[in-house]
Amino acid sequence: MHAPHPDSQHFKLPPDVQEFCDMAKRVVRDELLPLEQQFMSSPNQAYGQPEIMMIRRVFPGAVAERLEKISRDTGLWYMMVPEEYGGPGLSMLAQVAVMEQLMYSAVPLPMASVGNILYECKGDQIERFLKPVIAGAKTTAFGQTEPNAGSDPGGMMQTRAVRRNAKWVINGTKMWMSNADDCDFVMLQAVTDPEKRQRGGITMFLVDRKNPGMKVRAGIPTWLGTTPKQHIVDFEDCEVPDEDVLGEVGKGFTLGQQWLTIHDRLLRGPYALGKMQRALDMSVDWAKQRVTFGKPLSERQAIQWHLVDMYVDIQALRSMTYEMAARADSGEDVRTEAALIKLCAGEWGARCLDHAIQVHGAMGETLELPLSMFYRYLRHAQIGGGTNEIQKMLIARKLLK
């Protein structure tokens, strides 16, 4: 499936999907862009927070309530929720296309932030965990990475869960856990069979944030935001009942890979594309209005080449992302393709923002524009969720069979 820009004459999204995209575009232009200055200057905005929490902290009161209402009324709140839980049941291609529009602004639109693996909830887990997250009443965090188990969690994971007195007792430490201090519960991976490990020996647990055995350390300062939202979390004799195992015992590593494939890899495509398109639009406008030595920058070949390089990266990434999303919709295993999307989104995204900052000169470095924020986020995409080197290893495995 060849998929250039949705406005192309050679490829068009289905009318209902295009309508959803157009609505998202209007919400971004009319509601989110006017709030950018206030958002970017707020000490309460931080990378890693769910959209709903960030909006409530940065825009307390009427503004936050209005954005939530707009999101719910338009259906954008539920865009990633399947029909059986009240969502529109959008295809992955549709989700990717709509998300690209929403990522155009630095201000996030509050919406149901549901990890795809949370739909594995069974029985009363649905009422206690899944439905509150869909409603925005609860938020969650994902616990896989450890101090010595980043790129190889399956082989190096040390957090253990042992059956004792009809409960699971968890001991270990996780690192770089986003939103660990504010979440209501954690989707936590722990080794339950050291011999099998990632081949049937890692289990996923739903751990209540108030569990006395879970202790969150102070946030780790990074360049991604004014408020540290990455944490080291210790689990000390943390007791979890059988009914809070997510999925099956021993199948937790597979669930973790499902999380990473969609949330941290395939969806990096639209996450980057929205920011890249915004950077290109800003750069084109700036090049036309900025005059140096009697001519607008747009007449300088050096500037034109920056713009063209940005455009090429956007078109290529969009085509790849839409195709891979469509292949996921067809039921294809897209783990390797998602790794390709993440690799290109991080590298090309940061490169695109680098061009934009250069075109803007000193203005590109100001905190009044979203360019430096976008750059930091996209440069981080080359590390978070699996480094570029790991993505290349995954792709090489497929090439070499």
C-alpha positions as CSV (number, residue, x, y, z in Angstrom):
1,M,0.0,0.0,0.0
2,H,1.5,3.3,-1.1
3,A,0.5,6.1,1.2
4,P,1.8,9.6,0.7
5,H,0.3,12.7,2.3
6,P,-3.5,12.2,2.8
7,D,-4.1,15.3,0.6
8,S,-2.3,13.6,-2.3
9,Q,-4.2,12.9,-5.5
10,H,-2.8,9.4,-5.6
11,F,-3.9,8.3,-2.2
12,K,-6.8,9.3,-0.1
13,L,-8.0,8.1,3.3
14,P,-11.5,6.8,3.5
15,P,-14.0,9.7,3.8
16,D,-14.9,8.9,7.4
17,V,-11.3,8.8,8.5
18,Q,-10.5,12.0,6.6
19,E,-13.5,13.6,8.4
20,F,-12.0,12.6,11.7
21,C,-8.6,14.0,10.6
22,D,-10.2,17.3,9.6
23,M,-12.0,17.6,12.9
24,A,-8.7,16.9,14.8
25,K,-7.0,19.6,12.7
26,R,-9.6,22.2,13.5
27,V,-9.4,21.4,17.2
28,V,-5.6,21.8,17.1
29,R,-5.7,25.1,15.3
30,D,-8.7,26.6,17.1
31,E,-8.1,25.3,20.7
32,L,-4.6,24.1,21.2
33,L,-2.3,26.4,19.3
34,P,-3.6,29.6,21.1
35,L,-2.6,27.9,24.4
36,E,1.0,27.1,23.4
37,Q,2.8,30.0,25.0
38,Q,1.1,29.4,28.3
39,F,1.7,25.7,28.1
40,M,5.4,25.9,27.2
41,S,6.2,28.4,30.0
42,S,4.4,26.4,32.7
43,P,6.7,24.6,35.2
44,N,4.0,21.9,35.4
45,Q,4.4,20.5,31.9
46,A,6.7,17.5,31.7
47,Y,7.5,14.7,29.2
48,G,6.0,11.4,30.2
49,Q,2.8,12.5,31.8
50,P,-0.5,11.3,30.4
51,E,-2.2,14.0,28.5
52,I,-5.1,14.4,30.9
53,M,-2.9,14.9,33.9
54,M,-0.7,17.4,32.2
55,I,-3.6,19.5,31.0
56,R,-5.2,19.5,34.5
57,R,-1.9,20.7,36.0
58,V,-1.0,23.3,33.4
59,F,-4.5,24.6,32.8
60,P,-6.5,24.2,36.0
61,G,-10.2,25.1,36.1
62,A,-12.2,26.2,33.1
63,V,-9.6,25.8,30.4
64,A,-8.8,22.2,31.3
65,E,-12.5,21.4,31.6
66,R,-13.2,22.9,28.2
67,L,-10.5,20.9,26.5
68,E,-11.7,17.7,28.1
69,K,-15.3,18.4,27.0
70,I,-14.2,19.2,23.4
71,S,-12.2,15.9,23.4
72,R,-15.1,13.9,24.6
73,D,-17.8,15.6,22.5
74,T,-15.8,15.2,19.3
75,G,-15.0,11.6,20.1
76,L,-11.3,12.2,19.9
77,W,-11.1,11.2,23.6
78,Y,-12.0,7.6,22.5
79,M,-10.2,7.5,19.2
80,M,-7.9,4.5,20.3
81,V,-10.7,2.7,22.2
82,P,-12.4,-0.4,20.5
83,E,-16.1,-0.5,19.9
84,E,-16.8,-3.0,22.7
85,Y,-15.7,-0.4,25.3
86,G,-17.5,2.6,23.7
87,G,-14.9,3.8,21.2
88,P,-15.2,4.2,17.4
89,G,-13.1,1.1,16.7
90,L,-10.8,3.0,14.4
91,S,-8.3,1.0,12.3
92,M,-4.6,1.5,13.1
93,L,-4.3,3.5,9.8
94,A,-7.0,5.8,11.0
95,Q,-5.5,6.2,14.4
96,V,-2.1,7.0,12.9
97,A,-3.6,9.6,10.6
98,V,-5.6,11.3,13.3
99,M,-2.7,11.3,15.8
100,E,-0.5,13.0,13.2
101,Q,-2.9,15.9,13.3
102,L,-2.9,16.0,17.1
103,M,0.9,16.0,17.4
104,Y,1.1,19.3,15.4
105,S,0.8,21.3,18.7
106,A,3.0,21.3,21.8
107,V,-0.3,21.3,23.8
108,P,-1.6,17.7,24.2
109,L,-5.3,17.1,23.8
110,P,-6.6,15.1,26.8
111,M,-7.8,11.7,25.8
112,A,-8.1,8.1,27.0
113,S,-4.5,7.0,27.5
114,V,-5.0,3.2,27.4
115,G,-2.1,0.9,26.8
116,N,-3.1,-1.7,24.2
117,I,-2.2,-4.6,26.6
118,L,-4.6,-3.3,29.2
119,Y,-7.4,-4.8,27.0
120,E,-6.1,-8.2,28.3
121,C,-8.0,-7.4,31.5
122,K,-10.4,-10.1,32.6
123,G,-13.2,-10.4,35.1
124,D,-13.3,-7.6,37.6
125,Q,-10.0,-6.3,36.3
126,I,-12.1,-4.6,33.6
127,E,-14.0,-2.6,36.2
128,R,-11.1,-1.9,38.5
129,F,-8.4,-1.1,36.0
130,L,-9.5,-0.8,32.3
131,K,-12.7,1.1,32.5
132,P,-11.4,3.8,34.9
133,V,-8.4,4.4,32.5
134,I,-10.8,4.8,29.5
135,A,-12.9,7.2,31.5
136,G,-9.8,9.3,32.6
137,A,-10.4,8.5,36.3
138,K,-7.2,6.5,36.6
139,T,-3.7,6.6,34.9
140,T,-1.1,3.9,34.6
141,A,2.7,3.4,34.1
142,F,4.7,0.7,32.4
143,G,7.5,-1.1,34.3
144,Q,10.0,-3.0,32.3
145,T,13.4,-1.3,32.2
146,E,15.9,-1.8,35.1
147,P,19.2,-0.2,36.0
148,N,21.1,-3.1,34.3
149,A,18.4,-4.4,32.0
150,G,17.5,-1.7,29.4
151,S,18.2,-3.1,25.9
152,D,18.0,-6.7,27.0
153,P,15.1,-6.9,29.5
154,G,14.4,-10.6,28.8
155,G,17.9,-11.8,29.5
156,M,18.9,-9.4,32.2
157,M,15.7,-8.7,34.2
158,Q,16.3,-9.1,37.9
159,T,12.9,-8.2,39.4
160,R,11.5,-11.5,40.7
161,A,8.0,-12.6,41.7
162,V,7.7,-15.6,43.9
163,R,4.5,-17.5,45.0
164,R,4.2,-17.3,48.8
165,N,1.1,-17.8,51.0
166,A,-1.3,-17.7,48.0
167,K,0.2,-14.4,46.8
168,W,2.9,-13.2,44.5
169,V,5.8,-11.4,46.4
170,I,7.8,-9.1,44.2
171,N,11.3,-7.8,44.8
172,G,13.4,-5.7,42.5
173,T,14.0,-2.3,41.0
174,K,12.7,-0.6,37.9
175,M,14.2,2.5,36.3
176,W,13.1,5.2,33.8
177,M,9.4,4.5,34.7
178,S,7.4,7.4,33.3
179,N,4.6,8.8,35.6
180,A,5.4,6.4,38.4
181,D,4.9,9.0,41.1
182,D,1.4,10.0,39.9
183,C,-0.1,6.9,38.4
184,D,-2.8,4.8,40.0
185,F,-1.3,1.5,39.1
186,V,1.7,0.0,37.3
187,M,1.8,-2.7,34.6
188,L,4.8,-4.4,35.9
189,Q,7.0,-7.2,34.4
190,A,8.7,-9.6,36.8
191,V,10.6,-12.9,36.4
192,T,8.5,-15.9,37.6
193,D,10.7,-18.6,36.1
194,P,14.4,-17.8,35.8
195,E,15.0,-20.7,33.5
196,K,12.4,-19.8,30.9
197,R,12.7,-16.0,31.3
198,Q,11.3,-14.3,28.1
199,R,10.2,-17.7,26.7
200,G,7.5,-18.2,29.3
201,G,9.1,-17.1,32.5
202,I,8.1,-13.4,32.8
203,T,4.7,-12.3,34.1
204,M,2.8,-9.0,33.9
205,F,1.3,-7.7,37.2
206,L,-1.1,-4.9,37.9
207,V,0.3,-3.2,41.0
208,D,-1.7,-0.6,42.9
209,R,0.4,2.6,43.4
210,K,-0.6,2.6,47.1
211,N,0.8,-0.9,47.6
212,P,3.1,-0.5,50.7
213,G,5.7,-2.6,48.9
214,M,6.1,-0.1,46.0
215,K,8.4,2.8,46.7
216,V,9.0,5.6,44.2
217,R,12.2,7.5,44.4
218,A,12.6,11.2,43.5
219,G,12.4,12.0,39.8
220,I,15.4,11.8,37.6
221,P,16.2,15.2,36.1
222,T,16.5,15.2,32.3
223,W,16.3,17.8,29.5
224,L,12.8,16.6,28.5
225,G,10.9,18.9,30.9
226,T,11.0,21.2,33.9
227,T,9.4,18.6,36.2
228,P,11.2,15.2,36.3
229,K,8.8,12.4,35.4
230,Q,11.2,9.5,35.0
231,H,11.6,7.5,38.2
232,I,13.5,4.7,39.9
233,V,10.9,2.4,41.6
234,D,11.8,-0.2,44.3
235,F,9.6,-3.2,45.0
236,E,10.2,-4.7,48.5
237,D,8.2,-7.7,49.4
238,C,5.4,-6.2,47.3
239,E,2.4,-8.6,47.6
240,V,0.1,-9.0,44.6
241,P,-2.9,-11.4,44.5
242,D,-3.5,-13.9,41.7
243,E,-6.4,-11.8,40.4
244,D,-4.0,-9.0,39.6
245,V,-2.0,-10.9,37.1
246,L,-2.5,-9.4,33.6
247,G,-3.0,-12.1,31.0
248,E,-1.4,-15.4,31.8
249,V,1.4,-16.3,34.1
250,G,4.6,-16.5,32.1
251,K,3.2,-14.5,29.1
252,G,4.2,-11.1,30.4
253,F,7.2,-10.6,28.1
254,T,5.0,-11.1,25.1
255,L,2.6,-8.5,26.4
256,G,5.5,-6.1,26.9
257,Q,6.6,-6.6,23.3
258,Q,3.0,-5.9,22.2
259,W,3.1,-2.6,24.2
260,L,6.5,-1.6,22.7
261,T,5.5,-2.6,19.1
262,I,2.5,-0.2,19.1
263,H,3.0,2.5,21.7
264,D,6.8,3.0,21.6
265,R,7.5,2.1,18.0
266,L,4.7,2.2,15.4
267,L,3.0,5.3,17.0
268,R,6.4,7.1,17.0
269,G,5.6,7.7,13.3
270,P,2.6,10.0,13.7
271,Y,4.2,11.4,16.9
272,A,7.1,12.6,14.9
273,L,5.2,13.5,11.7
274,G,3.0,16.1,13.5
275,K,6.0,17.9,14.9
276,M,8.0,17.6,11.6
277,Q,5.1,19.1,9.6
278,R,4.7,21.9,12.1
279,A,8.4,22.6,11.9
280,L,8.3,22.7,8.1
281,D,5.2,25.0,8.0
282,M,6.9,27.4,10.5
283,S,10.1,27.3,8.5
284,V,8.4,28.1,5.2
285,D,6.5,31.0,6.8
286,W,9.7,32.3,8.4
287,A,11.7,32.0,5.2
288,K,9.1,34.1,3.4
289,Q,8.9,36.9,5.9
290,R,12.5,37.1,7.2
291,V,14.6,39.5,5.1
292,T,18.4,39.7,5.2
293,F,20.7,41.7,2.9
294,G,17.6,43.0,1.0
295,K,16.1,39.6,0.2
296,P,13.8,37.2,2.0
297,L,15.4,33.9,3.2
298,S,13.2,32.0,0.8
299,E,15.3,33.2,-2.1
300,R,18.5,31.8,-0.6
301,Q,19.4,28.4,-2.0
302,A,20.9,27.3,1.2
303,I,17.6,27.9,3.0
304,Q,15.6,26.2,0.2
305,W,17.7,23.1,0.5
306,H,16.9,22.9,4.3
307,L,13.2,23.1,3.4
308,V,13.5,20.5,0.7
309,D,15.4,18.1,3.0
310,M,12.7,18.5,5.6
311,Y,10.0,17.8,3.1
312,V,11.7,14.7,1.8
313,D,11.9,13.2,5.3
314,I,8.3,14.0,6.0
315,Q,7.0,12.4,2.8
316,A,9.1,9.3,3.2
317,L,8.2,8.8,6.9
318,R,4.5,9.4,6.2
319,S,4.4,6.9,3.4
320,M,6.2,4.3,5.5
321,T,4.0,4.9,8.6
322,Y,0.7,4.7,6.8
323,E,1.7,1.5,5.0
324,M,2.9,-0.2,8.1
325,A,-0.3,0.8,9.9
326,A,-2.4,-0.7,7.0
327,R,-0.3,-3.9,7.2
328,A,-1.0,-4.1,10.9
329,D,-4.7,-3.7,10.2
330,S,-4.5,-6.7,7.8
331,G,-3.3,-8.9,10.6
332,E,0.4,-8.9,9.7
333,D,3.0,-9.3,12.4
334,V,4.6,-5.8,12.1
335,R,7.2,-6.0,14.9
336,T,10.1,-5.5,12.5
337,E,8.2,-2.8,10.5
338,A,7.4,-1.0,13.8
339,A,11.2,-1.0,14.6
340,L,11.8,0.6,11.2
341,I,9.2,3.3,11.9
342,K,10.7,4.1,15.3
343,L,14.3,4.2,13.8
344,C,13.3,6.6,11.1
345,A,11.0,8.7,13.2
346,G,13.8,9.4,15.7
347,E,16.6,10.0,13.2
348,W,14.6,11.9,10.6
349,G,12.5,13.7,13.2
350,A,15.5,15.1,15.0
351,R,17.2,15.9,11.7
352,C,14.1,17.7,10.5
353,L,13.9,19.8,13.7
354,D,17.6,20.6,13.4
355,H,17.0,22.0,9.9
356,A,14.1,24.1,11.2
357,I,16.1,25.6,14.1
358,Q,18.9,26.4,11.6
359,V,16.4,28.2,9.3
360,H,15.1,30.2,12.2
361,G,18.6,31.1,13.5
362,A,18.6,32.6,17.0
363,M,14.8,32.6,17.0
364,G,14.9,28.8,16.7
365,E,16.6,28.6,20.0
366,T,14.0,30.6,21.9
367,L,11.6,29.0,24.3
368,E,8.8,31.0,22.8
369,L,8.7,28.6,19.8
370,P,8.1,24.9,20.1
371,L,11.0,23.9,18.0
372,S,13.5,23.3,20.7
373,M,10.9,21.3,22.7
374,F,10.1,19.2,19.6
375,Y,13.8,18.6,19.0
376,R,14.4,17.3,22.5
377,Y,11.4,15.0,22.2
378,L,12.4,13.6,18.9
379,R,16.1,13.2,19.9
380,H,14.8,11.3,22.9
381,A,13.0,9.0,20.4
382,Q,16.3,7.6,19.4
383,I,16.7,6.2,23.0
384,G,13.4,5.7,24.7
385,G,11.5,2.5,23.9
386,G,14.6,0.9,22.5
387,T,17.7,2.6,21.1
388,N,18.3,3.0,17.4
389,E,20.9,0.3,17.6
390,I,18.4,-2.1,19.0
391,Q,16.0,-1.3,16.2
392,K,18.7,-2.0,13.7
393,M,19.4,-5.3,15.3
394,L,15.7,-6.3,15.1
395,I,15.6,-5.3,11.4
396,A,18.8,-7.2,10.7
397,R,17.4,-10.3,12.2
398,K,14.6,-10.3,9.6
399,L,16.9,-9.5,6.7
400,L,19.2,-12.4,7.7
401,K,16.4,-14.8,8.6
